Amino acid sequence: MADAYYSRPEWSYSSMKLILDHGIDYAVAAKRGDLPDLDSKAIDLGQLVHMLVLGGEDQFAISPFENFYSKESKAWRDEQKAAGKHIITLGMFKAADQILKNIENHPLAKQYIFAKGATFEHEMYARTADGVDMKGKADVLIRTNESAMITDLKTTAKFDKFFKTAQSMHYDLQSAVYTLVTASSLELDPALVKFAYCVVETVAPYRVQFMIAGIDFVEAGERKL
């Protein structure tokens, strides 16, 4: 269960990133659940794309109504909410579906996402040499003999900026954390674990590009650990 993963006590990339951006006190408070809950039930296009790619079609419902003023529309809306589903518009679904097609048509997609034996949202846990318990949930894990490939799906409205700001956004830290956790949990040499981003644009023309984390990028993330 996703909730069980997020409630576990290990440190994740997201929680460690908070230390760099806001300090240890803020990160610990967030980890403990002491910060105010924004309680946002809305789903954005990026989340919808994740669901379509990684297998979450049962988590949303396409609204047949333009609004929820009528008794019929309110009843439908309440039924979907009771079932725990996100309500989306047809326009939003069409955009996400086009993005999915663009991902599937990319020449590297079969190698880094839809490869044979790929598992989605794979949970992993490890302990560092310093005794720090860590966790990671790989969007895509591809295990081949004595090596492993991790692919993380990143959606952004600022497609070109992503590649220029990856390190300042601490994505190098993410690549280091996932390399470490994957190698430890699968008992592999870290040198045999590769990490890649599938960067997806959430505004037209919905471009897709894969970014493979090189050694320098991963080592830059390791220095942040």
C-alpha positions as CSV (number, residue, x, y, z in Angstrom):
1,M,0.0,0.0,0.0
2,A,1.3,3.5,-0.9
3,D,0.2,4.9,2.5
4,A,2.2,2.3,4.3
5,Y,5.3,3.2,2.4
6,Y,5.0,6.9,3.1
7,S,4.4,6.3,6.8
8,R,7.5,4.2,7.2
9,P,10.3,5.9,9.3
10,E,13.2,5.6,6.8
11,W,14.6,8.7,5.2
12,S,13.7,9.2,1.5
13,Y,15.1,11.4,-1.1
14,S,12.2,13.8,-0.7
15,S,12.7,14.1,3.1
16,M,16.5,14.6,2.7
17,K,15.9,17.3,0.0
18,L,14.0,19.2,2.6
19,I,17.1,19.4,4.8
20,L,19.0,21.1,2.0
21,D,16.2,23.5,1.2
22,H,14.8,24.3,4.6
23,G,17.1,22.8,7.3
24,I,17.0,19.8,9.6
25,D,14.3,21.0,11.9
26,Y,11.8,21.6,9.1
27,A,12.7,18.2,7.5
28,V,12.2,16.4,10.8
29,A,8.9,18.1,11.4
30,A,7.7,17.2,7.9
31,K,8.8,13.6,8.5
32,R,6.8,13.4,11.7
33,G,3.7,14.9,10.1
34,D,3.9,18.0,12.3
35,L,3.4,20.5,9.4
36,P,-0.1,21.7,8.4
37,D,-1.8,19.5,5.8
38,L,-2.8,21.4,2.7
39,D,-5.5,18.8,2.2
40,S,-5.5,19.2,-1.6
41,K,-7.6,16.5,-3.3
42,A,-7.1,18.0,-6.8
43,I,-5.0,16.0,-9.2
44,D,-2.7,17.7,-11.7
45,L,-1.7,16.6,-15.2
46,G,1.6,15.3,-14.0
47,Q,0.0,13.0,-11.5
48,L,-2.4,11.8,-14.1
49,V,0.4,11.0,-16.5
50,H,2.1,9.0,-13.7
51,M,-1.1,7.0,-13.3
52,L,-1.4,6.2,-17.0
53,V,2.2,5.2,-17.4
54,L,2.7,3.3,-14.1
55,G,-0.8,1.7,-13.9
56,G,-3.3,3.7,-12.0
57,E,-6.3,3.9,-14.4
58,D,-8.6,2.8,-11.6
59,Q,-7.7,5.8,-9.5
60,F,-9.6,8.5,-11.6
61,A,-12.9,9.0,-13.2
62,I,-13.6,11.2,-16.3
63,S,-16.5,13.6,-15.5
64,P,-19.4,13.6,-18.1
65,F,-20.5,16.9,-16.6
66,E,-19.3,20.5,-17.2
67,N,-20.1,21.4,-13.7
68,F,-21.7,20.0,-10.6
69,Y,-24.7,22.2,-10.2
70,S,-27.4,19.6,-10.9
71,K,-28.6,16.9,-8.6
72,E,-27.5,14.2,-11.0
73,S,-24.0,15.6,-11.3
74,K,-23.6,16.1,-7.6
75,A,-24.7,12.5,-7.0
76,W,-22.1,11.2,-9.6
77,R,-19.4,13.4,-8.0
78,D,-20.1,12.1,-4.5
79,E,-20.1,8.5,-5.7
80,Q,-16.7,8.9,-7.2
81,K,-15.3,10.6,-4.1
82,A,-16.7,7.9,-1.9
83,A,-14.9,5.4,-4.1
84,G,-11.7,7.3,-3.5
85,K,-11.3,8.4,-7.1
86,H,-9.9,11.6,-8.5
87,I,-12.3,13.5,-10.8
88,I,-10.8,14.8,-14.1
89,T,-12.1,16.5,-17.2
90,L,-12.2,14.9,-20.6
91,G,-9.8,17.6,-21.8
92,M,-7.3,16.7,-19.1
93,F,-7.5,13.0,-20.0
94,K,-7.0,13.7,-23.7
95,A,-3.8,15.7,-22.9
96,A,-2.5,13.0,-20.6
97,D,-3.3,10.3,-23.2
98,Q,-1.3,12.3,-25.9
99,I,1.6,12.5,-23.5
100,L,1.4,8.8,-22.9
101,K,1.5,8.2,-26.7
102,N,4.6,10.5,-27.0
103,I,6.3,8.5,-24.2
104,E,5.5,5.2,-25.8
105,N,6.7,6.4,-29.2
106,H,10.1,7.6,-27.9
107,P,12.9,5.4,-29.2
108,L,14.3,4.8,-25.7
109,A,11.0,4.0,-24.0
110,K,11.1,0.3,-24.5
111,Q,14.6,0.2,-23.0
112,Y,14.0,2.4,-20.0
113,I,10.3,2.0,-19.2
114,F,8.5,-0.7,-21.0
115,A,11.3,-3.3,-21.0
116,K,10.6,-6.9,-20.4
117,G,10.4,-7.7,-16.7
118,A,10.1,-4.0,-15.7
119,T,8.3,-3.4,-12.4
120,F,6.6,-0.2,-11.5
121,E,6.6,1.7,-8.2
122,H,9.1,-0.8,-6.7
123,E,9.8,-0.1,-3.0
124,M,13.3,-0.6,-1.7
125,Y,15.0,-0.2,1.7
126,A,18.6,0.0,2.8
127,R,20.9,1.2,5.6
128,T,24.0,3.3,5.0
129,A,27.4,2.6,6.4
130,D,26.7,5.4,8.9
131,G,23.6,3.5,10.1
132,V,21.0,5.8,8.4
133,D,17.9,3.9,7.3
134,M,16.8,4.9,3.8
135,K,14.0,4.1,1.4
136,G,13.1,4.7,-2.2
137,K,10.2,3.9,-4.5
138,A,11.4,3.5,-8.1
139,D,8.9,4.5,-10.8
140,V,10.5,1.8,-13.0
141,L,13.0,-0.9,-12.0
142,I,14.5,-3.0,-14.7
143,R,16.7,-5.9,-13.4
144,T,18.9,-7.7,-15.9
145,N,21.3,-10.4,-14.6
146,E,23.8,-8.6,-12.4
147,S,22.7,-5.0,-13.1
148,A,19.7,-2.8,-12.6
149,M,18.2,0.3,-14.2
150,I,16.1,2.8,-12.4
151,T,13.9,5.3,-14.4
152,D,12.1,8.2,-12.7
153,L,9.3,9.9,-14.5
154,K,9.5,13.7,-14.2
155,T,6.7,16.0,-15.5
156,T,7.3,19.7,-16.0
157,A,5.8,22.7,-17.7
158,K,9.3,24.1,-18.0
159,F,10.8,21.4,-20.1
160,D,14.0,23.2,-21.3
161,K,14.7,24.6,-17.9
162,F,14.7,21.1,-16.3
163,F,18.0,20.2,-17.8
164,K,19.7,23.4,-16.8
165,T,18.5,23.3,-13.2
166,A,18.6,19.6,-12.4
167,Q,21.4,19.9,-9.8
168,S,20.0,23.0,-8.1
169,M,16.7,21.1,-7.8
170,H,18.7,18.3,-6.1
171,Y,17.9,15.7,-8.7
172,D,21.6,14.7,-8.4
173,L,20.8,13.8,-4.8
174,Q,17.9,11.6,-5.9
175,S,20.1,9.7,-8.4
176,A,22.7,9.1,-5.6
177,V,20.0,7.9,-3.1
178,Y,18.3,5.6,-5.5
179,T,21.7,4.2,-6.7
180,L,22.6,3.5,-3.1
181,V,19.3,2.0,-2.1
182,T,19.0,-0.1,-5.2
183,A,22.5,-1.5,-4.9
184,S,22.0,-2.4,-1.3
185,S,18.5,-3.9,-1.5
186,L,19.4,-6.0,-4.6
187,E,22.9,-6.7,-3.4
188,L,24.6,-5.2,-6.4
189,D,27.8,-3.3,-7.0
190,P,26.6,0.4,-7.2
191,A,28.6,0.7,-10.4
192,L,26.1,-1.7,-12.0
193,V,23.1,0.4,-11.1
194,K,22.1,3.1,-13.6
195,F,19.7,5.9,-13.1
196,A,17.7,7.8,-15.7
197,Y,15.0,10.5,-15.9
198,C,12.2,10.4,-18.4
199,V,11.4,14.1,-18.6
200,V,7.9,14.9,-19.9
201,E,6.5,18.2,-20.9
202,T,3.0,19.0,-19.5
203,V,2.2,21.7,-22.0
204,A,2.0,21.3,-25.8
205,P,3.8,20.0,-27.7
206,Y,4.3,17.5,-24.8
207,R,8.0,16.8,-25.6
208,V,9.7,13.7,-24.1
209,Q,13.4,13.3,-23.4
210,F,15.5,10.8,-21.4
211,M,18.4,12.0,-19.3
212,I,20.9,9.4,-18.1
213,A,22.6,10.3,-14.9
214,G,26.4,10.2,-15.5
215,I,29.0,9.5,-12.9
216,D,29.7,13.2,-12.2
217,F,26.0,13.8,-11.7
218,V,25.6,10.9,-9.2
219,E,28.8,11.8,-7.4
220,A,27.6,15.4,-7.0
221,G,24.5,13.9,-5.3
222,E,26.6,11.7,-3.1
223,R,28.4,14.8,-1.7
224,K,25.0,16.1,-0.6
225,L,24.3,13.0,1.5
